[in-house]
Amino acid sequence: MKMFPSTKLLAGLKYRHFIPCLLPAVLGIALPSATPANAQSVSLVHTFSGTDGANPRGHLLLAADGNLYGTAFYGGISNYGTIFQLSPQGVMTKIYDFGNNTSAGIRPNAGLIQAPDGTFYGTTDGGGANGYGTIYKMTIAGNPATCTITKLYDFSGSVYDPFGSLLLGIDGSLYGTTILGGTSGVGTLFKVSTTGAFAVLQSFGGSLGAEPYATLIQGSDGGIYGTTTQGGLSGNGTVYKVTPAGDIVWVTQLTSYGPDEGVIFGADGKLYGTTDTYLANGTGTIFTITTDGTIINTTIVANGTDGSGPYSQLVLGPDGNLYGNTWGGGLFKFDGANVNYLYGNPGHAIGYTFATALTLGSDGDFYGVGMDTAVTGPTIYDNGTIYKLNVGFPTISSFSPAMAGPGSTVHITGTNFSGVPNTPGVTAVTINGAPATFTVVDSSDINAVVPAGATATGKIAVSAPTAVSSIPMTVSLGTFTAMQPIQTPPTVTSFSPPSGGFGTSITITGTNFTGATVVKFHGVAATSFTVVSDTQITTTVPTTATTGPISITNSKGTGTSATNFTVATSISTVAPSSGAVGTTVTITGASFTGATLVKFNGTSAPFTIVSDTKITATVPLGATTGTISVTSPSGTGASTTNFSVYPTVSSFTPSPASASTSVTIGGANFTGATAVKFHGVVAAFTVVSDTSITATVPTGATTGPISVTTPSGTGASSTNFVVSTP
């Protein structure tokens, strides 16, 4: 197994091959908290003992459960590495020893990633069937977590040494790189499915560059971006973009010391990366590059006082700034133009060898790992650390009470609620997922009111204005319980208006409406309703409702009005929706009892009352296309759509007649006619009025009926037109 083969890294004595010191003297040492610089708070969270891991090299992952997860290259059983969990409260737990199952891989260089289904994925540098490392997946259960590791793929001597973390692509596949193997022996770009189907997409070498240590990223267009540490036309590495199929889109050649880690998207949509000129003078750069591969800016970062050389990938903060660290332990912020040094790590108080990106935790602080605890000699290193950086984002330390009902006030304590210089204060609070009204008392105190929509249990969260909407709020460590009010059955005291047709808006008043599940009009459920308050509901009269009481139901029972809501005469459906004079039409609706009149677009029709909700009517002579109306003692209701009346042909003259003779056709509903036919033969015609058409007997016509077609349909004469011979 080859480890860290880059001649550049070996020459710089980065990533020295060592077995971490596991001496009793260093076990459990608590290094002092760092002294804040520039009003920032930096502290040591954990010092690795060797038993729980050593030499963490991959970035921490903020998982969906709110915990941070990471890997350690050494330590644990047989010194083969570990996986650990860090809770928001700062409790560190080792959850896996790679020494327990070397066939699944040993010594993980990279951090973990998590898929939407909760499954974690990672890589190892050694072990497995071939001794060249593996790709594995991990599932967890419980808190602290217990985990199950399943191997997906074994690397071989032709493709090996994965270094950066995997990328979960938009297509659901995993993408990654190896720094050795491929056609030129200097690395590959690969794709693997979540079931283990593996394919090499690209071999590095030549102008593409060599040794791609970096973690990949993917843009919204599907393009995959990465960097190489060496090679390319100048030998100083490259930045590249490829398609998900591995096809090269562009390669940008770097002319100075190459990047050891990947690029990241800034809030402005540009790409940002770092180069480490450690061997030259202890300084480094941040470069800015457009998504078409054009380098537009280079900024010097990190001198000897603030750590030697920015090595790791930058991270985008919720304030839109980029945050990073340096090899020697310094921390900095970059606003796109200027570097602000936040911490210089005097005496390596929070660790040393910062080679991985920071991670934003659920508490609003950045977390990072140091590969080594401190420099104790020219070549001796210790086991590593976890540290955190607070830059002024809001944090929640506690809240009281832990249980309260809607309308109650919860007191939230924490930091930076009213903001610090260059960091805005809290502008939103949610309790168990529901927006809450609140008052910022001061920078450490907020009073919030439990909203009616808060779920039974959940988290309290605060948020400040962010430049990056995808970065979540700061959430509480503890769980808040929203007490649900003790319910009693509703009472319905009144409603307004007292009557109305289908779709009429109704306001109902009463008591105990909170939590209402059903509103009914004489047994017919309203399609929707709004609980305005505990004493008011608004809704609309549902189709098929009939005159009767209104009822409201909650979990404790049903309350019914003492008086009836009168459903005004209403029409819900008409079938069929079109027809000729004489067609029987079924009308359904409400309050038809005692109906005195049915009209088709104003023309009275004969009808029969079948029930309070049904009438049958006959399309009357003279009816035209339009709405149907029913009048009863409850009022007049009209259909919401038109009934289309077919044209009728009642007469024609002269007859018999020969071809080319002008014929006058009498009838009804001729307006908009689109065709006239003599026994199926199309004729030229003119619509004189809604009741008269003149048409010319067409050549080829034979004896038979005359038909007239309009958008509503076709009507034909009941007698034949006789075509005579000239």
NULO-857684 format. One record per residue (C-alpha): x, y, z; residue in three letters. Coordinates in steps of 0.5 Angstrom, whole numbers, padded with zeros to 4 digits, always signed. Layout:
BEGIN
XYZala;...
//
This chain:
BEGIN
+0000+0000+0000met;+0003+0007-0002lys;+0002+0013+0002met;+0002+0020+0000phe;+0006+0019-0006pro;+0007+0026-0008ser;+0014+0028-0009thr;+0012+0035-0007lys;+0008+0033-0001leu;+0014+0029+0001leu;+0019+0034+0000ala;+0015+0039+0004gly;+0015+0034+0010leu;+0007+0034+0010lys;+0004+0028+0011tyr;+0010+0025+0014arg;+0009+0017+0015his;+0009+0016+0022phe;+0006+0011+0027ile;+0002+0016+0032pro;+0005+0017+0039cys;+0000+0013+0044leu;+0004+0014+0050leu;+0001+0015+0057pro;+0003+0022+0058ala;-0001+0024+0052val;-0007+0020+0053leu;-0013+0025+0055gly;-0009+0031+0055ile;-0013+0037+0055ala;-0010+0043+0052leu;-0012+0050+0054pro;-0017+0054+0050ser;-0014+0058+0045ala;-0014+0066+0046thr;-0019+0069+0041pro;-0017+0074+0036ala;-0020+0079+0033asn;-0027+0078+0037ala;-0027+0071+0035gln;-0028+0065+0040ser;-0023+0059+0038val;-0023+0053+0043ser;-0021+0046+0043leu;-0026+0041+0043val;-0023+0034+0043his;-0016+0031+0043thr;-0015+0024+0040phe;-0012+0019+0045ser;-0010+0014+0040gly;-0015+0009+0042thr;-0021+0013+0039asp;-0017+0015+0033gly;-0011+0019+0031ala;-0009+0023+0025asn;-0016+0025+0022pro;-0015+0027+0015arg;-0022+0028+0012gly;-0027+0033+0013his;-0032+0033+0019leu;-0039+0032+0016leu;-0046+0035+0019leu;-0051+0029+0018ala;-0058+0030+0018ala;-0059+0028+0025asp;-0055+0034+0027gly;-0049+0030+0029asn;-0042+0031+0026leu;-0038+0025+0024tyr;-0031+0024+0022gly;-0026+0019+0020thr;-0019+0018+0023ala;-0013+0015+0019phe;-0010+0012+0025tyr;-0011+0009+0032gly;-0016+0004+0034gly;-0016-0003+0034ile;-0009-0005+0030ser;-0008+0002+0029asn;-0012+0002+0022tyr;-0017+0008+0024gly;-0024+0009+0026thr;-0030+0013+0025ile;-0033+0017+0030phe;-0039+0022+0032gln;-0039+0028+0035leu;-0045+0031+0038ser;-0048+0038+0039pro;-0046+0038+0046gln;-0039+0036+0044gly;-0039+0029+0046val;-0034+0025+0042met;-0036+0017+0041thr;-0032+0012+0037lys;-0037+0008+0033ile;-0033+0004+0029tyr;-0026+0001+0028asp;-0023-0001+0022phe;-0019-0006+0025gly;-0025-0010+0026asn;-0026-0012+0019asn;-0020-0011+0015thr;-0024-0014+0009ser;-0028-0008+0008ala;-0022-0003+0008gly;-0017+0000+0013ile;-0014+0007+0014arg;-0019+0012+0011pro;-0016+0018+0008asn;-0023+0022+0006ala;-0029+0024+0010gly;-0036+0021+0010leu;-0042+0024+0005ile;-0049+0022+0007gln;-0054+0021+0002ala;-0062+0023+0002pro;-0064+0016+0005asp;-0059+0017+0011gly;-0054+0012+0008thr;-0046+0014+0009phe;-0041+0013+0004tyr;-0033+0013+0004gly;-0027+0010+0002thr;-0020+0007+0005thr;-0013+0007+0003asp;-0012+0000+0004gly;-0014-0007+0006gly;-0020-0010+0002gly;-0019-0016-0002ala;-0013-0013-0006asn;-0010-0009-0001gly;-0011-0003-0005tyr;-0017+0000-0001gly;-0024+0000-0002thr;-0031+0004-0003ile;-0036+0003+0003tyr;-0043+0005+0005lys;-0045+0006+0013met;-0052+0006+0016thr;-0053+0008+0023ile;-0058+0007+0029ala;-0059+0010+0035gly;-0055+0016+0039asn;-0050+0015+0040pro;-0050+0011+0034ala;-0048+0004+0032thr;-0046+0003+0025cys;-0046-0003+0020thr;-0040-0002+0014ile;-0042-0006+0008thr;-0036-0006+0002lys;-0038-0003-0005leu;-0032-0004-0009tyr;-0025-0006-0008asp;-0019-0002-0011phe;-0014-0006-0015ser;-0006-0004-0017gly;-0009-0001-0023ser;-0013+0004-0020val;-0012+0006-0013tyr;-0010+0011-0007asp;-0017+0015-0007pro;-0016+0021-0003phe;-0021+0026-0003gly;-0028+0025-0001ser;-0033+0022-0005leu;-0039+0026-0009leu;-0046+0024-0009leu;-0048+0027-0016gly;-0054+0030-0018ile;-0056+0023-0022asp;-0055+0019-0015gly;-0048+0016-0017ser;-0042+0017-0013leu;-0036+0020-0016tyr;-0029+0021-0014gly;-0021+0021-0016thr;-0015+0016-0014thr;-0008+0019-0014ile;-0005+0013-0017leu;-0007+0008-0023gly;-0010+0010-0030gly;-0006+0010-0036thr;-0001+0014-0034ser;+0000+0012-0027gly;-0002+0019-0024val;-0009+0018-0022gly;-0016+0017-0025thr;-0023+0020-0024leu;-0028+0014-0023phe;-0036+0013-0022lys;-0039+0008-0018val;-0047+0006-0017ser;-0049+0006-0010thr;-0050-0002-0011thr;-0042-0002-0013gly;-0042-0002-0021ala;-0035+0002-0022phe;-0033+0005-0028ala;-0026+0009-0030val;-0029+0015-0033leu;-0022+0019-0034gln;-0015+0018-0033ser;-0010+0024-0031phe;-0004+0026-0034gly;-0001+0030-0040gly;-0005+0037-0040ser;-0010+0035-0035leu;-0005+0034-0030gly;-0003+0029-0025ala;-0005+0027-0018glu;-0012+0029-0016pro;-0012+0030-0009tyr;-0018+0034-0009ala;-0025+0033-0007thr;-0030+0034-0013leu;-0036+0039-0013ile;-0042+0039-0018gln;-0045+0045-0021gly;-0053+0046-0022ser;-0051+0045-0030asp;-0049+0038-0028gly;-0041+0039-0029gly;-0036+0036-0025ile;-0030+0041-0022tyr;-0024+0039-0019gly;-0016+0040-0019thr;-0010+0037-0020thr;-0004+0038-0015thr;+0002+0037-0021gln;+0003+0036-0028gly;-0001+0040-0033gly;+0003+0044-0038leu;+0007+0048-0033ser;+0008+0042-0028gly;+0004+0046-0023asn;-0003+0043-0023gly;-0009+0045-0026thr;-0017+0046-0025val;-0021+0042-0029tyr;-0029+0041-0031lys;-0032+0035-0034val;-0038+0032-0035thr;-0042+0026-0031pro;-0039+0022-0037ala;-0032+0024-0036gly;-0031+0028-0042asp;-0027+0034-0041ile;-0030+0041-0042val;-0024+0045-0040trp;-0018+0045-0037val;-0014+0051-0034thr;-0007+0051-0033gln;-0004+0054-0026leu;+0003+0057-0027thr;+0005+0057-0019ser;+0005+0052-0014tyr;-0001+0047-0015gly;-0008+0047-0011pro;-0008+0041-0006asp;-0015+0041-0005glu;-0021+0043-0009gly;-0025+0049-0011val;-0032+0051-0008ile;-0037+0056-0011phe;-0038+0062-0007gly;-0044+0066-0006ala;-0043+0070-0013asp;-0043+0063-0017gly;-0035+0064-0018lys;-0030+0058-0016leu;-0025+0059-0011tyr;-0019+0055-0009gly;-0013+0055-0005thr;-0005+0054-0007thr;+0000+0052-0002asp;+0007+0055-0003thr;+0009+0052+0003tyr;+0016+0051+0001leu;+0018+0058-0002ala;+0016+0062+0004asn;+0010+0060+0008gly;+0005+0064+0004thr;+0000+0062-0001gly;-0006+0064-0005thr;-0013+0064-0006ile;-0015+0064-0013phe;-0022+0066-0016thr;-0024+0063-0023ile;-0030+0063-0027thr;-0034+0057-0029thr;-0031+0057-0036asp;-0024+0057-0033gly;-0022+0064-0033thr;-0018+0066-0027ile;-0020+0073-0025ile;-0016+0074-0019asn;-0011+0072-0014thr;-0010+0074-0007thr;-0004+0072-0002ile;-0006+0069+0004val;-0003+0067+0011ala;+0004+0069+0013asn;+0008+0065+0018gly;+0005+0069+0024thr;-0002+0066+0022asp;+0000+0059+0020gly;+0004+0057+0014ser;+0000+0056+0007gly;-0007+0055+0006pro;-0008+0047+0004tyr;-0015+0046+0005ser;-0022+0047+0001gln;-0025+0053+0003leu;-0032+0053+0006val;-0038+0058+0005leu;-0041+0061+0011gly;-0048+0063+0011pro;-0046+0071+0011asp;-0043+0070+0004gly;-0036+0070+0006asn;-0031+0064+0005leu;-0027+0061+0011tyr;-0021+0057+0011gly;-0015+0055+0015asn;-0008+0054+0014thr;-0003+0048+0015trp;+0000+0051+0021gly;-0006+0052+0024gly;-0009+0059+0023gly;-0016+0061+0021leu;-0018+0066+0016phe;-0024+0069+0013lys;-0024+0072+0005phe;-0030+0076+0003asp;-0028+0076-0004gly;-0023+0081-0004ala;-0019+0082+0003asn;-0017+0076+0007val;-0018+0077+0015asn;-0014+0073+0019tyr;-0018+0071+0025leu;-0013+0066+0029tyr;-0006+0065+0029gly;-0006+0059+0033asn;+0000+0061+0038pro;+0003+0055+0041gly;-0001+0050+0037his;-0006+0051+0042ala;-0012+0047+0038ile;-0007+0043+0034gly;-0003+0043+0028tyr;-0003+0041+0021thr;-0010+0043+0018phe;-0011+0040+0012ala;-0018+0039+0011thr;-0024+0044+0010ala;-0028+0047+0016leu;-0035+0045+0017thr;-0041+0049+0019leu;-0044+0045+0025gly;-0052+0046+0027ser;-0050+0050+0033asp;-0047+0056+0028gly;-0040+0054+0030asp;-0035+0052+0025phe;-0031+0045+0026tyr;-0025+0043+0024gly;-0019+0037+0025val;-0012+0038+0026gly;-0008+0032+0024met;-0003+0033+0030asp;-0004+0035+0037thr;+0002+0039+0037ala;+0010+0040+0035val;+0014+0036+0040thr;+0020+0035+0036gly;+0023+0036+0029pro;+0019+0029+0027thr;+0015+0027+0032ile;+0007+0028+0032tyr;+0001+0027+0036asp;-0006+0024+0035asn;-0010+0030+0033gly;-0015+0035+0035thr;-0022+0037+0034ile;-0023+0045+0035tyr;-0029+0050+0033lys;-0029+0057+0031leu;-0035+0062+0033asn;-0035+0068+0028val;-0041+0071+0031gly;-0047+0067+0028phe;-0053+0066+0033pro;-0052+0060+0038thr;-0057+0057+0042ile;-0055+0055+0049ser;-0061+0054+0053ser;-0069+0055+0053phe;-0074+0055+0059ser;-0079+0052+0060pro;-0078+0046+0056ala;-0085+0045+0055met;-0091+0050+0054ala;-0097+0051+0050gly;-0099+0055+0044pro;-0099+0063+0046gly;-0094+0061+0052ser;-0087+0065+0052thr;-0081+0061+0052val;-0074+0065+0054his;-0068+0063+0049ile;-0061+0064+0051thr;-0055+0064+0047gly;-0050+0069+0044thr;-0050+0074+0038asn;-0058+0075+0038phe;-0057+0082+0037ser;-0051+0081+0032gly;-0044+0083+0032val;-0040+0088+0028pro;-0041+0086+0021asn;-0046+0080+0023thr;-0053+0082+0023pro;-0058+0079+0029gly;-0063+0074+0029val;-0069+0076+0024thr;-0073+0069+0025ala;-0075+0064+0030val;-0078+0057+0029thr;-0081+0053+0035ile;-0082+0046+0033asn;-0082+0048+0025gly;-0087+0053+0026ala;-0085+0061+0025pro;-0086+0064+0032ala;-0087+0072+0034thr;-0081+0074+0038phe;-0077+0080+0041thr;-0070+0080+0042val;-0068+0083+0049val;-0061+0083+0048asp;-0055+0079+0045ser;-0056+0073+0049ser;-0064+0073+0050asp;-0070+0072+0046ile;-0077+0072+0048asn;-0081+0068+0043ala;-0089+0066+0043val;-0090+0058+0042val;-0094+0058+0035pro;-0101+0055+0035ala;-0098+0051+0029gly;-0092+0048+0033ala;-0092+0040+0033thr;-0091+0036+0039ala;-0084+0036+0040thr;-0078+0039+0036gly;-0073+0044+0036lys;-0072+0051+0037ile;-0068+0055+0031ala;-0066+0062+0030val;-0064+0065+0024ser;-0060+0071+0022ala;-0060+0074+0015pro;-0056+0070+0010thr;-0053+0071+0003ala;-0053+0063+0002val;-0061+0061+0003ser;-0059+0053+0003ser;-0055+0054+0009ile;-0059+0052+0015pro;-0061+0056+0021met;-0058+0055+0028thr;-0062+0050+0032val;-0062+0048+0039ser;-0059+0042+0043leu;-0065+0040+0047gly;-0072+0038+0045thr;-0078+0043+0046phe;-0085+0040+0047thr;-0091+0044+0045ala;-0097+0042+0050met;-0103+0042+0046gln;-0109+0045+0049pro;-0114+0040+0052ile;-0120+0040+0047gln;-0128+0040+0048thr;-0133+0039+0043pro;-0134+0045+0039pro;-0141+0049+0039thr;-0144+0053+0033val;-0147+0059+0035thr;-0148+0063+0029ser;-0147+0063+0021phe;-0147+0069+0016ser;-0150+0069+0011pro;-0156+0065+0013pro;-0157+0062+0006ser;-0153+0062+0000gly;-0152+0057-0006gly;-0146+0053-0008phe;-0139+0056-0007gly;-0142+0062-0003thr;-0137+0064+0003ser;-0139+0063+0010ile;-0137+0065+0017thr;-0138+0061+0022ile;-0138+0063+0030thr;-0137+0059+0036gly;-0132+0056+0041thr;-0127+0050+0041asn;-0125+0051+0033phe;-0118+0050+0034thr;-0116+0043+0032gly;-0123+0042+0028ala;-0122+0036+0023thr;-0129+0037+0019val;-0134+0042+0017val;-0141+0039+0014lys;-0147+0042+0011phe;-0153+0038+0013his;-0148+0032+0013gly;-0144+0034+0006val;-0137+0036+0008ala;-0134+0042+0006ala;-0128+0041+0001thr;-0124+0046+0005ser;-0124+0051+0011phe;-0120+0055+0015thr;-0119+0056+0022val;-0119+0063+0023val;-0119+0063+0031ser;-0121+0058+0036asp;-0128+0062+0035thr;-0128+0063+0028gln;-0128+0058+0022ile;-0129+0061+0014thr;-0131+0056+0009thr;-0135+0055+0002thr;-0142+0052+0001val;-0140+0045-0002pro;-0143+0042-0008thr;-0149+0037-0007thr;-0150+0041+0000ala;-0158+0041+0002thr;-0161+0046+0007thr;-0160+0043+0014gly;-0155+0045+0020pro;-0148+0046+0020ile;-0143+0042+0024ser;-0136+0042+0026ile;-0132+0036+0029thr;-0125+0036+0033asn;-0122+0030+0036ser;-0127+0031+0042lys;-0133+0031+0038gly;-0138+0035+0034thr;-0142+0041+0035gly;-0148+0042+0031thr;-0152+0049+0030ser;-0159+0050+0033ala;-0162+0053+0026thr;-0161+0051+0019asn;-0157+0054+0014phe;-0161+0055+0007thr;-0158+0052+0001val;-0161+0057-0004ala;-0163+0054-0011thr;-0157+0052-0014ser;-0155+0048-0020ile;-0149+0043-0020ser;-0149+0039-0026thr;-0153+0039-0033val;-0153+0032-0037ala;-0153+0032-0043pro;-0149+0039-0044ser;-0152+0040-0051ser;-0158+0038-0055gly;-0163+0039-0060ala;-0170+0042-0059val;-0174+0036-0055gly;-0168+0033-0052thr;-0169+0031-0045thr;-0164+0034-0040val;-0163+0032-0032thr;-0161+0038-0028ile;-0158+0037-0021thr;-0157+0041-0015gly;-0161+0044-0009ala;-0167+0047-0006ser;-0171+0045-0013phe;-0178+0043-0008thr;-0183+0048-0011gly;-0180+0050-0017ala;-0184+0054-0021thr;-0180+0056-0027leu;-0174+0053-0031val;-0171+0057-0037lys;-0166+0055-0042phe;-0162+0062-0044asn;-0169+0065-0042gly;-0174+0061-0046thr;-0178+0057-0041ser;-0178+0050-0041ala;-0183+0044-0039pro;-0180+0040-0033phe;-0182+0035-0028thr;-0179+0036-0021ile;-0176+0029-0019val;-0174+0031-0012ser;-0171+0037-0008asp;-0164+0035-0012thr;-0167+0033-0019lys;-0171+0036-0025ile;-0172+0033-0032thr;-0173+0039-0037ala;-0174+0039-0044thr;-0170+0043-0049val;-0176+0048-0051pro;-0177+0051-0058leu;-0174+0057-0059gly;-0168+0056-0054ala;-0161+0058-0055thr;-0154+0057-0052thr;-0153+0059-0045gly;-0154+0058-0038thr;-0160+0054-0035ile;-0164+0057-0029ser;-0169+0054-0024val;-0173+0058-0020thr;-0176+0056-0013ser;-0179+0059-0007pro;-0171+0059-0005ser;-0169+0063-0010gly;-0166+0063-0017thr;-0160+0059-0019gly;-0156+0058-0025ala;-0152+0053-0028ser;-0144+0055-0028thr;-0143+0053-0035thr;-0147+0054-0042asn;-0152+0049-0045phe;-0151+0048-0052ser;-0157+0048-0056val;-0156+0045-0063tyr;-0159+0048-0069pro;-0166+0046-0072thr;-0169+0046-0079val;-0176+0047-0079ser;-0177+0049-0086ser;-0174+0050-0093phe;-0177+0054-0100thr;-0177+0052-0106pro;-0178+0045-0106ser;-0177+0042-0111pro;-0171+0046-0114ala;-0165+0044-0118ser;-0158+0046-0118ala;-0156+0053-0117ser;-0163+0055-0114thr;-0163+0059-0108ser;-0166+0056-0102val;-0169+0060-0096thr;-0168+0055-0090ile;-0172+0057-0083gly;-0171+0054-0076gly;-0167+0057-0070ala;-0160+0057-0067asn;-0157+0059-0074phe;-0152+0064-0071thr;-0145+0062-0072gly;-0146+0057-0077ala;-0140+0053-0080thr;-0143+0049-0086ala;-0150+0047-0089val;-0151+0041-0093lys;-0156+0038-0098phe;-0156+0031-0097his;-0149+0031-0095gly;-0147+0035-0100val;-0143+0042-0098val;-0147+0048-0100ala;-0145+0056-0101ala;-0149+0059-0096phe;-0151+0066-0092thr;-0153+0067-0085val;-0159+0072-0085val;-0161+0072-0078ser;-0161+0067-0072asp;-0167+0064-0076thr;-0166+0064-0083ser;-0160+0062-0088ile;-0160+0063-0095thr;-0156+0057-0099ala;-0155+0055-0106thr;-0157+0048-0108val;-0150+0045-0110pro;-0148+0041-0116thr;-0149+0034-0114gly;-0154+0034-0109ala;-0159+0029-0109thr;-0166+0029-0105thr;-0165+0028-0098gly;-0165+0032-0091pro;-0162+0039-0091ile;-0157+0040-0085ser;-0154+0046-0081val;-0148+0046-0077thr;-0146+0051-0071thr;-0140+0050-0066pro;-0146+0047-0062ser;-0147+0041-0066gly;-0151+0039-0072thr;-0159+0040-0074gly;-0163+0037-0080ala;-0169+0037-0083ser;-0175+0032-0081ser;-0177+0032-0089thr;-0173+0031-0095asn;-0171+0037-0100phe;-0173+0034-0107val;-0167+0036-0112val;-0171+0037-0119ser;-0168+0036-0126thr;-0167+0042-0130pro;
//
